[in-house]
């Protein structure tokens, strides 16, 4: 399932291996805090290549969120 959250993401982004990621760790942390409140689960940030993504566990499944069309979108975890 690729969940898209409605709140717009107007932070600087980078493209790495076709995925739009947060350019800065600080912006990613801010969105991780918002997502953690929304989902009521801990969300962390990790570097993927040249950018930052959000990581957490929802309903027992590991999840990764990046950006798609200025929205947070759940994506496939990097291998």
mmJSON file of the N, C-alpha and C atoms, coordinates in Angstrom:
{"data_MODEL":{"atom_site":{
"group_PDB":["ATOM","ATOM","ATOM","ATOM","ATOM","ATOM","ATOM","ATOM","ATOM","ATOM","ATOM","ATOM","ATOM","ATOM","ATOM","ATOM","ATOM","ATOM","ATOM","ATOM","ATOM","ATOM","ATOM","ATOM","ATOM","ATOM","ATOM","ATOM","ATOM","ATOM","ATOM","ATOM","ATOM","ATOM","ATOM","ATOM","ATOM","ATOM","ATOM","ATOM","ATOM","ATOM","ATOM","ATOM","ATOM","ATOM","ATOM","ATOM","ATOM","ATOM","ATOM","ATOM","ATOM","ATOM","ATOM","ATOM","ATOM","ATOM","ATOM","ATOM","ATOM","ATOM","ATOM","ATOM","ATOM","ATOM","ATOM","ATOM","ATOM","ATOM","ATOM","ATOM","ATOM","ATOM","ATOM","ATOM","ATOM","ATOM","ATOM","ATOM","ATOM","ATOM","ATOM","ATOM","ATOM","ATOM","ATOM","ATOM","ATOM","ATOM","ATOM","ATOM","ATOM","ATOM","ATOM","ATOM","ATOM","ATOM","ATOM","ATOM","ATOM","ATOM","ATOM","ATOM","ATOM","ATOM","ATOM","ATOM","ATOM","ATOM","ATOM","ATOM","ATOM","ATOM","ATOM","ATOM","ATOM","ATOM","ATOM","ATOM","ATOM","ATOM","ATOM","ATOM","ATOM","ATOM","ATOM","ATOM","ATOM","ATOM","ATOM","ATOM","ATOM","ATOM","ATOM","ATOM","ATOM","ATOM","ATOM","ATOM","ATOM","ATOM","ATOM","ATOM","ATOM","ATOM","ATOM","ATOM","ATOM","ATOM","ATOM","ATOM","ATOM","ATOM","ATOM","ATOM","ATOM","ATOM","ATOM","ATOM","ATOM","ATOM","ATOM","ATOM","ATOM","ATOM","ATOM","ATOM","ATOM","ATOM","ATOM","ATOM","ATOM","ATOM","ATOM","ATOM","ATOM","ATOM","ATOM","ATOM","ATOM","ATOM","ATOM","ATOM","ATOM","ATOM","ATOM","ATOM","ATOM","ATOM","ATOM","ATOM","ATOM","ATOM","ATOM","ATOM","ATOM","ATOM","ATOM","ATOM","ATOM","ATOM","ATOM","ATOM","ATOM","ATOM","ATOM","ATOM","ATOM","ATOM","ATOM","ATOM","ATOM","ATOM","ATOM","ATOM","ATOM","ATOM","ATOM","ATOM","ATOM","ATOM","ATOM","ATOM","ATOM","ATOM","ATOM","ATOM","ATOM","ATOM","ATOM","ATOM","ATOM","ATOM","ATOM","ATOM","ATOM"],
"id":[1,2,3,4,5,6,7,8,9,10,11,12,13,14,15,16,17,18,19,20,21,22,23,24,25,26,27,28,29,30,31,32,33,34,35,36,37,38,39,40,41,42,43,44,45,46,47,48,49,50,51,52,53,54,55,56,57,58,59,60,61,62,63,64,65,66,67,68,69,70,71,72,73,74,75,76,77,78,79,80,81,82,83,84,85,86,87,88,89,90,91,92,93,94,95,96,97,98,99,100,101,102,103,104,105,106,107,108,109,110,111,112,113,114,115,116,117,118,119,120,121,122,123,124,125,126,127,128,129,130,131,132,133,134,135,136,137,138,139,140,141,142,143,144,145,146,147,148,149,150,151,152,153,154,155,156,157,158,159,160,161,162,163,164,165,166,167,168,169,170,171,172,173,174,175,176,177,178,179,180,181,182,183,184,185,186,187,188,189,190,191,192,193,194,195,196,197,198,199,200,201,202,203,204,205,206,207,208,209,210,211,212,213,214,215,216,217,218,219,220,221,222,223,224,225,226,227,228,229,230,231,232,233,234,235,236,237],
"type_symbol":["N","C","C","N","C","C","N","C","C","N","C","C","N","C","C","N","C","C","N","C","C","N","C","C","N","C","C","N","C","C","N","C","C","N","C","C","N","C","C","N","C","C","N","C","C","N","C","C","N","C","C","N","C","C","N","C","C","N","C","C","N","C","C","N","C","C","N","C","C","N","C","C","N","C","C","N","C","C","N","C","C","N","C","C","N","C","C","N","C","C","N","C","C","N","C","C","N","C","C","N","C","C","N","C","C","N","C","C","N","C","C","N","C","C","N","C","C","N","C","C","N","C","C","N","C","C","N","C","C","N","C","C","N","C","C","N","C","C","N","C","C","N","C","C","N","C","C","N","C","C","N","C","C","N","C","C","N","C","C","N","C","C","N","C","C","N","C","C","N","C","C","N","C","C","N","C","C","N","C","C","N","C","C","N","C","C","N","C","C","N","C","C","N","C","C","N","C","C","N","C","C","N","C","C","N","C","C","N","C","C","N","C","C","N","C","C","N","C","C","N","C","C","N","C","C","N","C","C","N","C","C","N","C","C","N","C","C"],
"label_atom_id":["N","CA","C","N","CA","C","N","CA","C","N","CA","C","N","CA","C","N","CA","C","N","CA","C","N","CA","C","N","CA","C","N","CA","C","N","CA","C","N","CA","C","N","CA","C","N","CA","C","N","CA","C","N","CA","C","N","CA","C","N","CA","C","N","CA","C","N","CA","C","N","CA","C","N","CA","C","N","CA","C","N","CA","C","N","CA","C","N","CA","C","N","CA","C","N","CA","C","N","CA","C","N","CA","C","N","CA","C","N","CA","C","N","CA","C","N","CA","C","N","CA","C","N","CA","C","N","CA","C","N","CA","C","N","CA","C","N","CA","C","N","CA","C","N","CA","C","N","CA","C","N","CA","C","N","CA","C","N","CA","C","N","CA","C","N","CA","C","N","CA","C","N","CA","C","N","CA","C","N","CA","C","N","CA","C","N","CA","C","N","CA","C","N","CA","C","N","CA","C","N","CA","C","N","CA","C","N","CA","C","N","CA","C","N","CA","C","N","CA","C","N","CA","C","N","CA","C","N","CA","C","N","CA","C","N","CA","C","N","CA","C","N","CA","C","N","CA","C","N","CA","C","N","CA","C","N","CA","C","N","CA","C","N","CA","C","N","CA","C","N","CA","C","N","CA","C"],
"label_alt_id":[null,null,null,null,null,null,null,null,null,null,null,null,null,null,null,null,null,null,null,null,null,null,null,null,null,null,null,null,null,null,null,null,null,null,null,null,null,null,null,null,null,null,null,null,null,null,null,null,null,null,null,null,null,null,null,null,null,null,null,null,null,null,null,null,null,null,null,null,null,null,null,null,null,null,null,null,null,null,null,null,null,null,null,null,null,null,null,null,null,null,null,null,null,null,null,null,null,null,null,null,null,null,null,null,null,null,null,null,null,null,null,null,null,null,null,null,null,null,null,null,null,null,null,null,null,null,null,null,null,null,null,null,null,null,null,null,null,null,null,null,null,null,null,null,null,null,null,null,null,null,null,null,null,null,null,null,null,null,null,null,null,null,null,null,null,null,null,null,null,null,null,null,null,null,null,null,null,null,null,null,null,null,null,null,null,null,null,null,null,null,null,null,null,null,null,null,null,null,null,null,null,null,null,null,null,null,null,null,null,null,null,null,null,null,null,null,null,null,null,null,null,null,null,null,null,null,null,null,null,null,null,null,null,null,null,null,null],
"label_comp_id":["UNK","UNK","UNK","UNK","UNK","UNK","UNK","UNK","UNK","UNK","UNK","UNK","UNK","UNK","UNK","UNK","UNK","UNK","UNK","UNK","UNK","UNK","UNK","UNK","UNK","UNK","UNK","UNK","UNK","UNK","UNK","UNK","UNK","UNK","UNK","UNK","UNK","UNK","UNK","UNK","UNK","UNK","UNK","UNK","UNK","UNK","UNK","UNK","UNK","UNK","UNK","UNK","UNK","UNK","UNK","UNK","UNK","UNK","UNK","UNK","UNK","UNK","UNK","UNK","UNK","UNK","UNK","UNK","UNK","UNK","UNK","UNK","UNK","UNK","UNK","UNK","UNK","UNK","UNK","UNK","UNK","UNK","UNK","UNK","UNK","UNK","UNK","UNK","UNK","UNK","UNK","UNK","UNK","UNK","UNK","UNK","UNK","UNK","UNK","UNK","UNK","UNK","UNK","UNK","UNK","UNK","UNK","UNK","UNK","UNK","UNK","UNK","UNK","UNK","UNK","UNK","UNK","UNK","UNK","UNK","UNK","UNK","UNK","UNK","UNK","UNK","UNK","UNK","UNK","UNK","UNK","UNK","UNK","UNK","UNK","UNK","UNK","UNK","UNK","UNK","UNK","UNK","UNK","UNK","UNK","UNK","UNK","UNK","UNK","UNK","UNK","UNK","UNK","UNK","UNK","UNK","UNK","UNK","UNK","UNK","UNK","UNK","UNK","UNK","UNK","UNK","UNK","UNK","UNK","UNK","UNK","UNK","UNK","UNK","UNK","UNK","UNK","UNK","UNK","UNK","UNK","UNK","UNK","UNK","UNK","UNK","UNK","UNK","UNK","UNK","UNK","UNK","UNK","UNK","UNK","UNK","UNK","UNK","UNK","UNK","UNK","UNK","UNK","UNK","UNK","UNK","UNK","UNK","UNK","UNK","UNK","UNK","UNK","UNK","UNK","UNK","UNK","UNK","UNK","UNK","UNK","UNK","UNK","UNK","UNK","UNK","UNK","UNK","UNK","UNK","UNK","UNK","UNK","UNK","UNK","UNK","UNK"],
"label_asym_id":["A","A","A","A","A","A","A","A","A","A","A","A","A","A","A","A","A","A","A","A","A","A","A","A","A","A","A","A","A","A","A","A","A","A","A","A","A","A","A","A","A","A","A","A","A","A","A","A","A","A","A","A","A","A","A","A","A","A","A","A","A","A","A","A","A","A","A","A","A","A","A","A","A","A","A","A","A","A","A","A","A","A","A","A","A","A","A","A","A","A","A","A","A","A","A","A","A","A","A","A","A","A","A","A","A","A","A","A","A","A","A","A","A","A","A","A","A","A","A","A","A","A","A","A","A","A","A","A","A","A","A","A","A","A","A","A","A","A","A","A","A","A","A","A","A","A","A","A","A","A","A","A","A","A","A","A","A","A","A","A","A","A","A","A","A","A","A","A","A","A","A","A","A","A","A","A","A","A","A","A","A","A","A","A","A","A","A","A","A","A","A","A","A","A","A","A","A","A","A","A","A","A","A","A","A","A","A","A","A","A","A","A","A","A","A","A","A","A","A","A","A","A","A","A","A","A","A","A","A","A","A","A","A","A","A","A","A"],
"label_entity_id":["1","1","1","1","1","1","1","1","1","1","1","1","1","1","1","1","1","1","1","1","1","1","1","1","1","1","1","1","1","1","1","1","1","1","1","1","1","1","1","1","1","1","1","1","1","1","1","1","1","1","1","1","1","1","1","1","1","1","1","1","1","1","1","1","1","1","1","1","1","1","1","1","1","1","1","1","1","1","1","1","1","1","1","1","1","1","1","1","1","1","1","1","1","1","1","1","1","1","1","1","1","1","1","1","1","1","1","1","1","1","1","1","1","1","1","1","1","1","1","1","1","1","1","1","1","1","1","1","1","1","1","1","1","1","1","1","1","1","1","1","1","1","1","1","1","1","1","1","1","1","1","1","1","1","1","1","1","1","1","1","1","1","1","1","1","1","1","1","1","1","1","1","1","1","1","1","1","1","1","1","1","1","1","1","1","1","1","1","1","1","1","1","1","1","1","1","1","1","1","1","1","1","1","1","1","1","1","1","1","1","1","1","1","1","1","1","1","1","1","1","1","1","1","1","1","1","1","1","1","1","1","1","1","1","1","1","1"],
"label_seq_id":[1,1,1,2,2,2,3,3,3,4,4,4,5,5,5,6,6,6,7,7,7,8,8,8,9,9,9,10,10,10,11,11,11,12,12,12,13,13,13,14,14,14,15,15,15,16,16,16,17,17,17,18,18,18,19,19,19,20,20,20,21,21,21,22,22,22,23,23,23,24,24,24,25,25,25,26,26,26,27,27,27,28,28,28,29,29,29,30,30,30,31,31,31,32,32,32,33,33,33,34,34,34,35,35,35,36,36,36,37,37,37,38,38,38,39,39,39,40,40,40,41,41,41,42,42,42,43,43,43,44,44,44,45,45,45,46,46,46,47,47,47,48,48,48,49,49,49,50,50,50,51,51,51,52,52,52,53,53,53,54,54,54,55,55,55,56,56,56,57,57,57,58,58,58,59,59,59,60,60,60,61,61,61,62,62,62,63,63,63,64,64,64,65,65,65,66,66,66,67,67,67,68,68,68,69,69,69,70,70,70,71,71,71,72,72,72,73,73,73,74,74,74,75,75,75,76,76,76,77,77,77,78,78,78,79,79,79],
"pdbx_PDB_ins_code":[null,null,null,null,null,null,null,null,null,null,null,null,null,null,null,null,null,null,null,null,null,null,null,null,null,null,null,null,null,null,null,null,null,null,null,null,null,null,null,null,null,null,null,null,null,null,null,null,null,null,null,null,null,null,null,null,null,null,null,null,null,null,null,null,null,null,null,null,null,null,null,null,null,null,null,null,null,null,null,null,null,null,null,null,null,null,null,null,null,null,null,null,null,null,null,null,null,null,null,null,null,null,null,null,null,null,null,null,null,null,null,null,null,null,null,null,null,null,null,null,null,null,null,null,null,null,null,null,null,null,null,null,null,null,null,null,null,null,null,null,null,null,null,null,null,null,null,null,null,null,null,null,null,null,null,null,null,null,null,null,null,null,null,null,null,null,null,null,null,null,null,null,null,null,null,null,null,null,null,null,null,null,null,null,null,null,null,null,null,null,null,null,null,null,null,null,null,null,null,null,null,null,null,null,null,null,null,null,null,null,null,null,null,null,null,null,null,null,null,null,null,null,null,null,null,null,null,null,null,null,null,null,null,null,null,null,null],
"Cartn_x":[0.844,0.0,0.88,0.627,1.384,0.525,0.54,-0.267,0.313,-0.553,-0.128,-0.809,-0.027,-0.56,-0.84,-1.925,-2.422,-1.6,-0.901,-0.157,0.97,1.064,2.113,3.497,4.477,5.877,6.573,6.88,7.522,8.983,9.631,11.043,11.886,13.164,14.073,14.208,14.257,14.356,15.507,15.896,16.878,16.299,16.752,16.344,17.511,17.263,18.281,17.644,18.194,17.694,16.189,15.762,14.372,13.409,13.91,13.056,13.339,12.279,12.421,12.522,13.636,13.929,14.148,14.078,14.392,15.87,16.186,17.574,18.295,17.579,18.206,17.629,18.493,18.077,17.07,17.234,16.334,14.898,14.725,13.386,12.779,13.594,13.106,12.657,13.414,13.045,11.714,11.516,10.266,9.087,9.213,8.138,7.997,9.091,9.021,8.189,8.371,7.595,6.104,5.78,4.377,3.76,4.502,4.009,3.852,4.78,4.707,3.44,3.097,1.869,0.637,0.647,-0.492,-0.714,0.374,0.279,0.398,0.763,0.959,1.962,3.097,4.192,5.506,6.611,7.9,8.312,8.796,9.299,10.7,11.63,13.023,13.394,14.512,15.018,16.357,16.578,17.843,18.248,19.543,20.084,20.019,19.542,19.547,20.293,21.468,22.253,22.501,21.93,22.153,21.013,20.017,18.867,18.458,17.344,16.837,15.409,15.084,13.735,13.271,11.98,11.383,11.171,11.467,11.356,10.549,9.707,8.938,8.288,7.54,6.819,5.338,4.508,3.06,2.405,1.586,0.901,1.871,3.041,4.032,4.867,4.639,5.393,6.348,7.59,8.548,8.129,8.156,7.7,8.749,8.776,9.642,8.781,8.968,8.238,9.225,8.886,9.637,8.616,8.928,8.06,7.599,6.351,5.806,4.823,5.128,4.23,3.97,4.991,4.925,4.053,3.951,3.226,4.102,3.923,4.608,3.956,4.774,4.249,5.057,4.335,4.991,5.591,6.841,7.537,8.148,8.66,9.374,10.647,10.952,12.171,13.386,14.457,15.67,16.288,16.889,17.51,18.944],
"Cartn_y":[-1.181,0.0,1.23,2.165,3.402,4.55,4.78,5.834,7.199,8.137,9.512,10.395,11.205,12.114,13.466,14.092,15.295,16.555,16.652,17.877,18.084,19.285,19.52,19.627,19.126,19.177,20.238,21.38,22.462,22.62,21.518,21.546,21.174,21.53,21.198,19.679,19.201,17.764,17.452,16.175,15.667,14.382,14.045,12.808,11.828,10.652,9.602,8.301,7.707,6.459,6.531,7.664,7.834,8.157,8.331,8.644,10.072,10.806,12.169,12.119,12.597,12.534,13.932,14.035,15.304,15.609,16.862,17.258,17.368,17.827,18.037,17.15,16.786,15.945,16.677,17.979,18.743,18.732,18.94,18.912,17.52,16.497,15.12,14.855,15.331,15.136,15.831,17.021,17.743,16.926,16.375,15.567,14.234,13.681,12.434,12.648,13.791,14.094,14.21,14.882,15.026,13.667,12.839,11.524,10.622,10.718,9.916,10.244,11.523,11.924,11.392,11.489,11.036,9.528,8.757,7.296,6.694,7.54,7.099,5.954,6.136,5.166,5.913,5.412,6.097,6.091,7.232,7.378,7.961,7.386,7.817,8.333,9.017,9.449,8.762,8.391,7.765,8.297,8.331,8.797,7.674,8.013,7.109,7.846,7.422,8.097,9.54,10.461,11.896,12.586,11.822,12.433,11.684,12.128,11.571,11.086,9.941,9.379,9.075,8.824,8.509,7.002,6.427,4.986,4.707,3.693,3.294,1.942,1.49,0.224,0.506,0.05,0.245,-1.12,-1.495,-2.791,-3.946,-3.851,-4.914,-4.931,-4.007,-3.959,-2.763,-2.995,-1.908,-1.022,0.297,1.251,2.336,2.86,3.978,4.996,6.267,7.338,8.278,8.691,9.695,10.741,11.463,12.536,12.22,12.522,12.362,13.497,14.353,15.473,16.372,16.693,17.535,16.942,15.621,14.922,13.766,13.378,12.19,10.957,10.035,8.808,7.627,6.583,5.343,4.684,4.242,3.648,2.315,1.619,0.369,0.662,-0.2,-0.041,-0.309,0.475,0.237,-1.097,-1.743,-3.056,-2.896],
"Cartn_z":[0.0,0.0,0.0,-0.887,-0.969,-0.488,0.807,1.409,1.068,0.684,0.441,1.475,2.184,3.181,2.537,2.938,2.279,2.533,3.635,3.946,2.927,2.326,1.338,1.971,1.261,1.69,0.848,1.443,0.704,1.103,1.435,1.805,0.589,0.622,-0.47,-0.582,-1.81,-2.046,-2.998,-3.01,-3.969,-4.563,-5.747,-6.388,-6.297,-5.751,-5.671,-6.111,-7.162,-7.73,-7.995,-8.557,-8.944,-7.818,-6.605,-5.459,-4.99,-4.716,-4.217,-2.695,-2.183,-0.749,-0.192,1.13,1.786,1.598,1.302,1.12,2.466,3.493,4.79,5.883,6.819,7.938,8.83,8.998,9.855,9.339,8.04,7.445,7.583,7.356,7.488,8.926,9.902,11.317,11.647,11.12,11.353,10.837,9.634,9.062,9.78,10.287,11.053,12.319,12.965,14.168,13.845,12.734,12.326,12.002,11.272,10.884,12.105,13.047,14.269,15.064,15.133,15.826,15.106,13.783,12.973,13.101,13.04,13.061,14.461,15.427,16.813,16.902,16.225,16.251,16.047,16.581,16.382,14.904,14.445,13.082,13.175,12.433,12.443,11.062,10.946,9.643,9.39,8.137,7.742,6.382,6.189,4.912,3.887,2.7,1.56,0.454,0.127,-0.91,-0.545,-1.328,-1.113,-0.383,0.057,0.719,1.968,2.552,3.8,3.617,4.22,4.167,5.589,5.731,7.026,7.119,8.269,8.486,9.743,9.702,10.865,10.643,11.631,11.542,11.769,10.833,10.923,10.768,11.742,11.724,11.507,12.129,12.052,10.785,9.869,8.611,8.615,8.199,8.065,6.906,7.13,6.123,5.907,4.695,4.333,3.608,3.949,3.278,2.621,1.411,0.672,0.22,-0.823,-1.289,-2.709,-2.981,-4.333,-4.566,-5.532,-5.821,-4.629,-3.879,-2.679,-1.581,-1.542,-0.477,0.021,1.275,1.784,1.193,0.723,0.133,0.633,1.014,1.437,0.196,0.312,-0.839,-0.461,-1.455,-1.215,-0.427,0.518,1.294,0.399,0.541,-0.249,0.159,-0.8,-0.523,-0.104],
"occupancy":[1.0,1.0,1.0,1.0,1.0,1.0,1.0,1.0,1.0,1.0,1.0,1.0,1.0,1.0,1.0,1.0,1.0,1.0,1.0,1.0,1.0,1.0,1.0,1.0,1.0,1.0,1.0,1.0,1.0,1.0,1.0,1.0,1.0,1.0,1.0,1.0,1.0,1.0,1.0,1.0,1.0,1.0,1.0,1.0,1.0,1.0,1.0,1.0,1.0,1.0,1.0,1.0,1.0,1.0,1.0,1.0,1.0,1.0,1.0,1.0,1.0,1.0,1.0,1.0,1.0,1.0,1.0,1.0,1.0,1.0,1.0,1.0,1.0,1.0,1.0,1.0,1.0,1.0,1.0,1.0,1.0,1.0,1.0,1.0,1.0,1.0,1.0,1.0,1.0,1.0,1.0,1.0,1.0,1.0,1.0,1.0,1.0,1.0,1.0,1.0,1.0,1.0,1.0,1.0,1.0,1.0,1.0,1.0,1.0,1.0,1.0,1.0,1.0,1.0,1.0,1.0,1.0,1.0,1.0,1.0,1.0,1.0,1.0,1.0,1.0,1.0,1.0,1.0,1.0,1.0,1.0,1.0,1.0,1.0,1.0,1.0,1.0,1.0,1.0,1.0,1.0,1.0,1.0,1.0,1.0,1.0,1.0,1.0,1.0,1.0,1.0,1.0,1.0,1.0,1.0,1.0,1.0,1.0,1.0,1.0,1.0,1.0,1.0,1.0,1.0,1.0,1.0,1.0,1.0,1.0,1.0,1.0,1.0,1.0,1.0,1.0,1.0,1.0,1.0,1.0,1.0,1.0,1.0,1.0,1.0,1.0,1.0,1.0,1.0,1.0,1.0,1.0,1.0,1.0,1.0,1.0,1.0,1.0,1.0,1.0,1.0,1.0,1.0,1.0,1.0,1.0,1.0,1.0,1.0,1.0,1.0,1.0,1.0,1.0,1.0,1.0,1.0,1.0,1.0,1.0,1.0,1.0,1.0,1.0,1.0,1.0,1.0,1.0,1.0,1.0,1.0,1.0,1.0,1.0,1.0,1.0,1.0],
"B_iso_or_equiv":[0.0,0.0,0.0,0.0,0.0,0.0,0.0,0.0,0.0,0.0,0.0,0.0,0.0,0.0,0.0,0.0,0.0,0.0,0.0,0.0,0.0,0.0,0.0,0.0,0.0,0.0,0.0,0.0,0.0,0.0,0.0,0.0,0.0,0.0,0.0,0.0,0.0,0.0,0.0,0.0,0.0,0.0,0.0,0.0,0.0,0.0,0.0,0.0,0.0,0.0,0.0,0.0,0.0,0.0,0.0,0.0,0.0,0.0,0.0,0.0,0.0,0.0,0.0,0.0,0.0,0.0,0.0,0.0,0.0,0.0,0.0,0.0,0.0,0.0,0.0,0.0,0.0,0.0,0.0,0.0,0.0,0.0,0.0,0.0,0.0,0.0,0.0,0.0,0.0,0.0,0.0,0.0,0.0,0.0,0.0,0.0,0.0,0.0,0.0,0.0,0.0,0.0,0.0,0.0,0.0,0.0,0.0,0.0,0.0,0.0,0.0,0.0,0.0,0.0,0.0,0.0,0.0,0.0,0.0,0.0,0.0,0.0,0.0,0.0,0.0,0.0,0.0,0.0,0.0,0.0,0.0,0.0,0.0,0.0,0.0,0.0,0.0,0.0,0.0,0.0,0.0,0.0,0.0,0.0,0.0,0.0,0.0,0.0,0.0,0.0,0.0,0.0,0.0,0.0,0.0,0.0,0.0,0.0,0.0,0.0,0.0,0.0,0.0,0.0,0.0,0.0,0.0,0.0,0.0,0.0,0.0,0.0,0.0,0.0,0.0,0.0,0.0,0.0,0.0,0.0,0.0,0.0,0.0,0.0,0.0,0.0,0.0,0.0,0.0,0.0,0.0,0.0,0.0,0.0,0.0,0.0,0.0,0.0,0.0,0.0,0.0,0.0,0.0,0.0,0.0,0.0,0.0,0.0,0.0,0.0,0.0,0.0,0.0,0.0,0.0,0.0,0.0,0.0,0.0,0.0,0.0,0.0,0.0,0.0,0.0,0.0,0.0,0.0,0.0,0.0,0.0,0.0,0.0,0.0,0.0,0.0,0.0],
"pdbx_formal_charge":[null,null,null,null,null,null,null,null,null,null,null,null,null,null,null,null,null,null,null,null,null,null,null,null,null,null,null,null,null,null,null,null,null,null,null,null,null,null,null,null,null,null,null,null,null,null,null,null,null,null,null,null,null,null,null,null,null,null,null,null,null,null,null,null,null,null,null,null,null,null,null,null,null,null,null,null,null,null,null,null,null,null,null,null,null,null,null,null,null,null,null,null,null,null,null,null,null,null,null,null,null,null,null,null,null,null,null,null,null,null,null,null,null,null,null,null,null,null,null,null,null,null,null,null,null,null,null,null,null,null,null,null,null,null,null,null,null,null,null,null,null,null,null,null,null,null,null,null,null,null,null,null,null,null,null,null,null,null,null,null,null,null,null,null,null,null,null,null,null,null,null,null,null,null,null,null,null,null,null,null,null,null,null,null,null,null,null,null,null,null,null,null,null,null,null,null,null,null,null,null,null,null,null,null,null,null,null,null,null,null,null,null,null,null,null,null,null,null,null,null,null,null,null,null,null,null,null,null,null,null,null,null,null,null,null,null,null],
"auth_seq_id":[1,1,1,2,2,2,3,3,3,4,4,4,5,5,5,6,6,6,7,7,7,8,8,8,9,9,9,10,10,10,11,11,11,12,12,12,13,13,13,14,14,14,15,15,15,16,16,16,17,17,17,18,18,18,19,19,19,20,20,20,21,21,21,22,22,22,23,23,23,24,24,24,25,25,25,26,26,26,27,27,27,28,28,28,29,29,29,30,30,30,31,31,31,32,32,32,33,33,33,34,34,34,35,35,35,36,36,36,37,37,37,38,38,38,39,39,39,40,40,40,41,41,41,42,42,42,43,43,43,44,44,44,45,45,45,46,46,46,47,47,47,48,48,48,49,49,49,50,50,50,51,51,51,52,52,52,53,53,53,54,54,54,55,55,55,56,56,56,57,57,57,58,58,58,59,59,59,60,60,60,61,61,61,62,62,62,63,63,63,64,64,64,65,65,65,66,66,66,67,67,67,68,68,68,69,69,69,70,70,70,71,71,71,72,72,72,73,73,73,74,74,74,75,75,75,76,76,76,77,77,77,78,78,78,79,79,79],
"auth_comp_id":["UNK","UNK","UNK","UNK","UNK","UNK","UNK","UNK","UNK","UNK","UNK","UNK","UNK","UNK","UNK","UNK","UNK","UNK","UNK","UNK","UNK","UNK","UNK","UNK","UNK","UNK","UNK","UNK","UNK","UNK","UNK","UNK","UNK","UNK","UNK","UNK","UNK","UNK","UNK","UNK","UNK","UNK","UNK","UNK","UNK","UNK","UNK","UNK","UNK","UNK","UNK","UNK","UNK","UNK","UNK","UNK","UNK","UNK","UNK","UNK","UNK","UNK","UNK","UNK","UNK","UNK","UNK","UNK","UNK","UNK","UNK","UNK","UNK","UNK","UNK","UNK","UNK","UNK","UNK","UNK","UNK","UNK","UNK","UNK","UNK","UNK","UNK","UNK","UNK","UNK","UNK","UNK","UNK","UNK","UNK","UNK","UNK","UNK","UNK","UNK","UNK","UNK","UNK","UNK","UNK","UNK","UNK","UNK","UNK","UNK","UNK","UNK","UNK","UNK","UNK","UNK","UNK","UNK","UNK","UNK","UNK","UNK","UNK","UNK","UNK","UNK","UNK","UNK","UNK","UNK","UNK","UNK","UNK","UNK","UNK","UNK","UNK","UNK","UNK","UNK","UNK","UNK","UNK","UNK","UNK","UNK","UNK","UNK","UNK","UNK","UNK","UNK","UNK","UNK","UNK","UNK","UNK","UNK","UNK","UNK","UNK","UNK","UNK","UNK","UNK","UNK","UNK","UNK","UNK","UNK","UNK","UNK","UNK","UNK","UNK","UNK","UNK","UNK","UNK","UNK","UNK","UNK","UNK","UNK","UNK","UNK","UNK","UNK","UNK","UNK","UNK","UNK","UNK","UNK","UNK","UNK","UNK","UNK","UNK","UNK","UNK","UNK","UNK","UNK","UNK","UNK","UNK","UNK","UNK","UNK","UNK","UNK","UNK","UNK","UNK","UNK","UNK","UNK","UNK","UNK","UNK","UNK","UNK","UNK","UNK","UNK","UNK","UNK","UNK","UNK","UNK","UNK","UNK","UNK","UNK","UNK","UNK"],
"auth_asym_id":["A","A","A","A","A","A","A","A","A","A","A","A","A","A","A","A","A","A","A","A","A","A","A","A","A","A","A","A","A","A","A","A","A","A","A","A","A","A","A","A","A","A","A","A","A","A","A","A","A","A","A","A","A","A","A","A","A","A","A","A","A","A","A","A","A","A","A","A","A","A","A","A","A","A","A","A","A","A","A","A","A","A","A","A","A","A","A","A","A","A","A","A","A","A","A","A","A","A","A","A","A","A","A","A","A","A","A","A","A","A","A","A","A","A","A","A","A","A","A","A","A","A","A","A","A","A","A","A","A","A","A","A","A","A","A","A","A","A","A","A","A","A","A","A","A","A","A","A","A","A","A","A","A","A","A","A","A","A","A","A","A","A","A","A","A","A","A","A","A","A","A","A","A","A","A","A","A","A","A","A","A","A","A","A","A","A","A","A","A","A","A","A","A","A","A","A","A","A","A","A","A","A","A","A","A","A","A","A","A","A","A","A","A","A","A","A","A","A","A","A","A","A","A","A","A","A","A","A","A","A","A","A","A","A","A","A","A"],
"auth_atom_id":["N","CA","C","N","CA","C","N","CA","C","N","CA","C","N","CA","C","N","CA","C","N","CA","C","N","CA","C","N","CA","C","N","CA","C","N","CA","C","N","CA","C","N","CA","C","N","CA","C","N","CA","C","N","CA","C","N","CA","C","N","CA","C","N","CA","C","N","CA","C","N","CA","C","N","CA","C","N","CA","C","N","CA","C","N","CA","C","N","CA","C","N","CA","C","N","CA","C","N","CA","C","N","CA","C","N","CA","C","N","CA","C","N","CA","C","N","CA","C","N","CA","C","N","CA","C","N","CA","C","N","CA","C","N","CA","C","N","CA","C","N","CA","C","N","CA","C","N","CA","C","N","CA","C","N","CA","C","N","CA","C","N","CA","C","N","CA","C","N","CA","C","N","CA","C","N","CA","C","N","CA","C","N","CA","C","N","CA","C","N","CA","C","N","CA","C","N","CA","C","N","CA","C","N","CA","C","N","CA","C","N","CA","C","N","CA","C","N","CA","C","N","CA","C","N","CA","C","N","CA","C","N","CA","C","N","CA","C","N","CA","C","N","CA","C","N","CA","C","N","CA","C","N","CA","C","N","CA","C","N","CA","C","N","CA","C","N","CA","C","N","CA","C","N","CA","C"],
"pdbx_PDB_model_num":[1,1,1,1,1,1,1,1,1,1,1,1,1,1,1,1,1,1,1,1,1,1,1,1,1,1,1,1,1,1,1,1,1,1,1,1,1,1,1,1,1,1,1,1,1,1,1,1,1,1,1,1,1,1,1,1,1,1,1,1,1,1,1,1,1,1,1,1,1,1,1,1,1,1,1,1,1,1,1,1,1,1,1,1,1,1,1,1,1,1,1,1,1,1,1,1,1,1,1,1,1,1,1,1,1,1,1,1,1,1,1,1,1,1,1,1,1,1,1,1,1,1,1,1,1,1,1,1,1,1,1,1,1,1,1,1,1,1,1,1,1,1,1,1,1,1,1,1,1,1,1,1,1,1,1,1,1,1,1,1,1,1,1,1,1,1,1,1,1,1,1,1,1,1,1,1,1,1,1,1,1,1,1,1,1,1,1,1,1,1,1,1,1,1,1,1,1,1,1,1,1,1,1,1,1,1,1,1,1,1,1,1,1,1,1,1,1,1,1,1,1,1,1,1,1,1,1,1,1,1,1,1,1,1,1,1,1]
}}}
